[in-house]
Amino acid sequence: MKKQILVAPLNWGLGHAARCIPIIKALIMEGFMPVIASDGVALTLLQKEFPNLLSIELPSYNVTYAKNGKHLKIKLLKDSPKLLKAINAEKQAVKSILEHHDIAGIISDNRLGVRSKKVPSVFITHQLHVLSGSTTWLSTKIHQNIIKKFDACWVPDMEGAINLSGKLGHATSIEIPTKYIGPLSRFTKTDSEIKNDLMVLISGPEPQRTFLEETLLRELKDYTGKVIFVKGIMENEQTIQVNEHMSVYNFMTSSLLEKSINESTLIISRSGYTTVMDLAKLNKKAFFIPTPGQFEQEYLAKRLSKKNLVPSCKQDDFTLKKLDEIPAYNGLKSFDFEVDYKDLFSLF
């Protein structure tokens, strides 16, 4: 019997689920049997990617963003009792899963309650520092106290000075065995013929996902090149709307997404960390529009702009003219890093 490993990404847009795809594939290659556990669009994405694997629905955090980004922190504070309730429900769900399935280990990507003292439990995060403005010291302390309850922490980045996450993924000290496992991406770079001038990738919690979609569709009406527009809405069936110069998809599975990004000259997207890792792997030039009020994305966008890699702007400031800045930036580049999955999974 193959050892079963529970893989549970947070449902906060598609990023956490997407970066678990290479982990799930590696588990299969190393002779393990992954069991998927999540909720919402994250679960739907992984079910579409791995239709033959057992999948389990976990309690939802029900996290939504404030309509005004400035109010996000207040909204998250108001939602904290609901979040704590969800984490407790998550713990009960894990207890039940372990009673009904022969689970040998747990890999949680930012799901705070998915762990057990009965089996080795790993926490994946690129946020050893959790930025929250004036309360960063508090949010970081709370997060690190949660991470300490796991057996190990895996950071999807490089350990040294040359890295993607900056201060987010690099703490001066943390009281838990921590491994830097290199940037995680489900994609492979190919020397494809360029077919699209621009590709738009959107995901993330509502209502900000919809606000960005509306802004970009309005601005891109006057764009003359060929555009692929992916809304990041996971539905049962893939839909495509084609007009003169733009093809609009509700979602794409990994193989088509990989092909389309490889075939596109420029990418417009959020500056979520998974997107940064994917575009670095594919050596792409991009323009970032961070989610309003999300300190992590705002930090990554500013950091990459300062390093002359990717230009960015606030959501309300975006116009088609902003794309003229892209040629002056170098774009993202991949790291030559091979993960030793045999060593990584030896914990189980």
C-alpha positions as CSV (number, residue, x, y, z in Angstrom):
1,M,0.0,0.0,0.0
2,K,1.3,3.5,-0.9
3,K,1.5,6.0,1.9
4,Q,-1.3,8.5,1.7
5,I,-0.4,12.2,2.1
6,L,-3.1,14.8,2.7
7,V,-2.4,17.9,0.6
8,A,-4.5,20.9,1.7
9,P,-4.1,24.4,0.1
10,L,-5.9,27.5,1.3
11,N,-8.8,28.7,-0.9
12,W,-7.7,32.3,-1.4
13,G,-7.8,32.7,-5.1
14,L,-6.0,30.0,-7.1
15,G,-2.4,30.6,-6.1
16,H,-2.1,28.2,-3.1
17,A,-3.8,25.4,-5.1
18,A,-1.7,26.1,-8.2
19,R,1.6,25.9,-6.4
20,C,0.6,22.6,-4.8
21,I,0.3,21.0,-8.2
22,P,4.1,20.3,-8.6
23,I,4.1,19.0,-5.0
24,I,1.2,16.6,-5.8
25,K,3.0,15.4,-9.0
26,A,6.2,14.9,-7.1
27,L,4.5,12.9,-4.4
28,I,3.1,10.6,-7.1
29,M,6.5,10.3,-8.7
30,E,8.0,9.3,-5.3
31,G,5.5,6.6,-4.8
32,F,3.0,8.3,-2.4
33,M,-0.7,8.6,-2.9
34,P,-1.9,12.2,-2.4
35,V,-5.3,13.0,-1.0
36,I,-6.6,16.5,-1.9
37,A,-8.4,18.6,0.7
38,S,-9.6,22.1,0.2
39,D,-12.8,24.1,-0.7
40,G,-14.2,26.4,-3.3
41,V,-12.2,27.3,-6.4
42,A,-9.0,25.8,-5.0
43,L,-10.6,22.4,-4.7
44,T,-12.2,22.7,-8.1
45,L,-8.9,23.5,-9.7
46,L,-7.2,20.5,-8.2
47,Q,-10.1,18.2,-9.0
48,K,-9.8,19.2,-12.6
49,E,-6.0,18.7,-12.6
50,F,-6.2,15.3,-10.7
51,P,-9.6,13.7,-11.5
52,N,-8.4,10.3,-10.4
53,L,-7.2,11.3,-6.9
54,L,-9.5,11.2,-3.8
55,S,-10.6,14.8,-2.9
56,I,-12.2,15.9,0.3
57,E,-14.1,19.2,1.0
58,L,-12.9,21.2,4.0
59,P,-14.8,23.9,5.9
60,S,-14.5,27.3,4.1
61,Y,-12.8,30.3,5.6
62,N,-15.3,32.5,3.6
63,V,-12.8,35.3,3.2
64,T,-13.8,38.2,1.0
65,Y,-12.1,41.5,0.4
66,A,-13.5,44.9,1.3
67,K,-14.9,46.9,-1.6
68,N,-12.4,49.7,-0.6
69,G,-8.8,48.3,-0.2
70,K,-8.1,50.7,2.6
71,H,-10.7,48.9,4.7
72,L,-9.3,45.4,4.2
73,K,-7.5,45.2,7.5
74,I,-10.7,46.3,9.4
75,K,-12.8,43.8,7.5
76,L,-10.3,41.0,8.3
77,L,-10.4,41.9,12.0
78,K,-14.2,41.9,11.9
79,D,-14.1,38.5,10.2
80,S,-11.6,37.0,12.7
81,P,-14.3,35.3,14.9
82,K,-15.6,33.6,11.7
83,L,-12.0,32.7,10.7
84,L,-11.3,31.1,14.2
85,K,-14.6,29.2,13.9
86,A,-13.5,27.9,10.5
87,I,-10.0,26.9,11.8
88,N,-11.7,24.9,14.6
89,A,-14.0,23.2,12.1
90,E,-10.9,22.5,10.0
91,K,-9.3,20.7,13.0
92,Q,-12.4,18.6,13.5
93,A,-12.4,17.7,9.8
94,V,-8.8,16.6,9.9
95,K,-9.5,14.5,12.9
96,S,-12.4,12.8,11.0
97,I,-10.2,12.3,7.9
98,L,-7.5,10.6,10.0
99,E,-10.1,8.3,11.5
100,H,-11.5,7.2,8.1
101,H,-8.3,7.2,6.0
102,D,-4.9,5.8,6.6
103,I,-3.0,9.2,6.3
104,A,0.8,9.1,6.8
105,G,1.5,12.8,6.6
106,I,0.0,16.2,6.0
107,I,1.1,19.1,3.8
108,S,-0.9,22.3,4.5
109,D,-0.4,25.3,2.3
110,N,-1.5,28.1,4.6
111,R,-4.5,26.2,6.1
112,L,-3.9,27.0,9.7
113,G,-5.9,24.2,11.3
114,V,-4.8,21.3,9.0
115,R,-2.3,19.5,11.2
116,S,-2.2,16.6,13.6
117,K,0.1,15.4,16.4
118,K,-0.5,11.8,15.1
119,V,1.3,12.3,11.8
120,P,4.1,14.5,10.5
121,S,2.6,17.8,9.5
122,V,4.2,20.4,7.2
123,F,3.3,24.0,6.6
124,I,4.0,25.7,3.3
125,T,4.3,29.4,3.3
126,H,6.3,32.3,1.7
127,Q,5.2,34.6,4.6
128,L,7.5,34.2,7.6
129,H,6.8,37.9,7.9
130,V,3.1,38.8,7.5
131,L,2.9,42.4,6.4
132,S,-0.1,44.4,7.8
133,G,1.2,47.9,8.0
134,S,1.6,49.2,11.6
135,T,0.6,45.8,13.0
136,T,3.1,43.8,11.0
137,W,4.9,42.8,14.3
138,L,1.7,41.4,15.6
139,S,0.5,39.6,12.5
140,T,4.0,38.1,12.1
141,K,4.1,36.9,15.7
142,I,0.6,35.3,15.5
143,H,1.5,33.6,12.2
144,Q,4.9,32.3,13.5
145,N,3.1,30.9,16.6
146,I,0.8,29.0,14.4
147,I,3.7,27.7,12.2
148,K,5.5,26.4,15.3
149,K,2.7,23.9,15.9
150,F,3.7,22.1,12.7
151,D,6.7,19.7,12.4
152,A,8.3,21.6,9.6
153,C,8.0,24.7,7.4
154,W,8.7,24.7,3.7
155,V,9.4,28.1,2.1
156,P,9.0,28.1,-1.8
157,D,12.0,30.4,-2.4
158,M,15.7,30.6,-2.4
159,E,17.5,31.0,0.9
160,G,20.2,33.5,-0.1
161,A,20.2,37.2,-1.0
162,I,19.0,36.5,-4.6
163,N,15.3,35.5,-4.1
164,L,11.7,36.3,-5.1
165,S,9.9,36.9,-1.8
166,G,12.3,39.4,-0.1
167,K,11.6,40.0,3.5
168,L,8.3,38.1,3.3
169,G,10.0,34.7,3.2
170,H,13.2,35.5,5.2
171,A,13.0,35.8,8.9
172,T,16.1,36.4,11.1
173,S,15.0,33.5,13.4
174,I,12.1,31.1,13.5
175,E,11.6,28.3,16.1
176,I,10.8,25.5,13.7
177,P,12.8,23.4,11.2
178,T,12.6,25.4,8.0
179,K,13.6,24.3,4.5
180,Y,13.9,26.6,1.4
181,I,12.6,24.4,-1.4
182,G,13.1,26.8,-4.3
183,P,10.3,28.6,-6.2
184,L,7.4,26.3,-7.0
185,S,5.8,26.3,-10.4
186,R,3.6,23.9,-12.3
187,F,4.9,25.2,-15.6
188,T,7.8,24.5,-18.0
189,K,9.4,27.1,-20.4
190,T,9.1,26.2,-24.1
191,D,10.5,28.0,-27.1
192,S,6.9,28.5,-28.5
193,E,6.0,30.8,-31.4
194,I,4.6,34.0,-30.0
195,K,0.9,34.2,-30.9
196,N,-0.5,36.7,-28.4
197,D,0.6,40.3,-27.8
198,L,-0.9,40.4,-24.4
199,M,-2.3,37.9,-21.8
200,V,-4.4,38.9,-18.8
201,L,-4.5,36.6,-15.8
202,I,-6.9,37.4,-12.9
203,S,-7.8,35.5,-9.8
204,G,-8.4,36.2,-6.1
205,P,-11.3,36.8,-3.7
206,E,-14.2,39.0,-4.7
207,P,-15.2,41.7,-5.1
208,Q,-11.7,42.9,-6.1
209,R,-11.4,40.2,-8.8
210,T,-14.5,41.6,-10.6
211,F,-13.3,45.2,-10.2
212,L,-10.0,44.4,-11.9
213,E,-11.8,42.5,-14.7
214,E,-14.1,45.4,-15.4
215,T,-11.2,47.9,-15.4
216,L,-9.1,45.8,-17.8
217,L,-11.9,44.9,-20.2
218,R,-12.8,48.6,-20.4
219,E,-9.2,49.7,-21.0
220,L,-8.3,47.0,-23.5
221,K,-11.2,47.9,-25.9
222,D,-8.7,50.3,-27.5
223,Y,-5.8,47.8,-27.6
224,T,-4.9,46.8,-31.1
225,G,-2.9,43.6,-30.5
226,K,-4.2,40.1,-29.9
227,V,-5.3,39.5,-26.3
228,I,-6.0,36.3,-24.3
229,F,-8.0,37.2,-21.2
230,V,-8.4,34.6,-18.3
231,K,-10.9,35.6,-15.7
232,G,-9.9,33.0,-13.1
233,I,-13.5,31.9,-12.5
234,M,-13.6,28.1,-11.9
235,E,-16.8,26.7,-13.4
236,N,-17.9,23.2,-14.5
237,E,-17.3,23.9,-18.1
238,Q,-14.7,26.1,-19.8
239,T,-16.2,28.9,-21.8
240,I,-14.6,31.1,-24.5
241,Q,-15.9,34.4,-25.9
242,V,-14.1,35.6,-29.0
243,N,-14.4,39.0,-30.6
244,E,-12.1,40.9,-33.0
245,H,-8.9,40.9,-31.1
246,M,-9.7,39.3,-27.7
247,S,-10.4,35.7,-26.5
248,V,-12.0,35.7,-23.0
249,Y,-11.8,32.4,-21.0
250,N,-13.5,31.8,-17.6
251,F,-10.6,29.6,-16.6
252,M,-7.8,27.5,-18.1
253,T,-6.4,24.2,-16.8
254,S,-2.6,24.0,-16.3
255,S,-1.6,22.6,-19.8
256,L,-3.5,25.3,-21.7
257,L,-2.4,28.0,-19.3
258,E,1.2,27.0,-19.7
259,K,0.9,26.9,-23.5
260,S,-0.8,30.3,-23.6
261,I,1.7,32.1,-21.3
262,N,4.6,30.7,-23.3
263,E,2.9,32.0,-26.5
264,S,2.3,35.5,-25.1
265,T,4.7,38.5,-25.2
266,L,3.4,40.4,-22.1
267,I,1.4,39.4,-19.1
268,I,-0.9,41.6,-17.0
269,S,-1.8,40.1,-13.6
270,R,-1.9,40.5,-9.8
271,S,1.4,40.4,-8.0
272,G,0.5,37.3,-6.0
273,Y,3.5,35.2,-5.1
274,T,2.5,32.1,-7.1
275,T,2.1,34.3,-10.2
276,V,5.5,35.8,-9.6
277,M,7.0,32.3,-9.3
278,D,5.2,31.1,-12.5
279,L,6.3,34.1,-14.6
280,A,9.9,33.8,-13.4
281,K,9.9,30.1,-14.4
282,L,8.7,31.1,-17.9
283,N,11.0,34.2,-18.2
284,K,8.2,36.6,-18.9
285,K,7.8,40.4,-19.1
286,A,4.8,41.5,-17.1
287,F,2.8,44.4,-15.6
288,F,1.5,43.9,-12.1
289,I,-1.6,45.4,-10.4
290,P,-1.6,44.4,-6.8
291,T,-4.9,43.7,-5.0
292,P,-5.9,47.0,-3.1
293,G,-5.1,46.7,0.6
294,Q,-3.2,43.5,0.3
295,F,0.2,44.5,1.8
296,E,2.0,41.3,0.6
297,Q,1.1,42.0,-3.1
298,E,1.8,45.7,-2.8
299,Y,5.2,44.9,-1.3
300,L,6.1,42.4,-4.0
301,A,5.0,44.8,-6.8
302,K,7.1,47.6,-5.3
303,R,10.1,45.4,-4.7
304,L,10.1,44.0,-8.3
305,S,9.7,47.5,-9.7
306,K,12.6,48.9,-7.7
307,K,14.7,46.0,-9.0
308,N,13.8,47.1,-12.5
309,L,12.1,43.7,-13.2
310,V,8.4,44.5,-13.5
311,P,6.5,47.8,-13.6
312,S,3.3,48.1,-11.6
313,C,0.6,50.5,-10.5
314,K,-2.5,50.8,-8.3
315,Q,-5.7,49.3,-9.6
316,D,-7.4,52.7,-9.8
317,D,-4.5,54.2,-11.7
318,F,-4.3,51.7,-14.5
319,T,-4.7,52.9,-18.1
320,L,-3.6,51.3,-21.4
321,K,-0.8,53.9,-21.5
322,K,0.9,52.2,-18.5
323,L,1.9,49.3,-20.8
324,D,4.4,51.6,-22.5
325,E,6.6,51.3,-19.4
326,I,7.2,47.5,-19.9
327,P,10.1,47.7,-22.4
328,A,12.2,49.6,-19.9
329,Y,12.1,46.7,-17.4
330,N,14.1,43.4,-17.6
331,G,11.2,41.0,-16.9
332,L,11.4,38.0,-14.6
333,K,14.0,35.2,-14.8
334,S,14.0,31.6,-13.5
335,F,16.3,30.2,-10.9
336,D,18.4,27.1,-11.6
337,F,17.2,25.1,-8.6
338,E,16.3,21.4,-8.4
339,V,14.2,20.3,-5.5
340,D,15.3,17.1,-3.8
341,Y,11.9,15.6,-3.3
342,K,13.2,12.3,-2.0
343,D,14.9,14.2,0.9
344,L,11.9,16.5,1.3
345,F,9.4,13.7,1.7
346,S,11.7,11.6,3.9
347,L,9.7,13.2,6.8
348,F,6.8,10.9,5.9
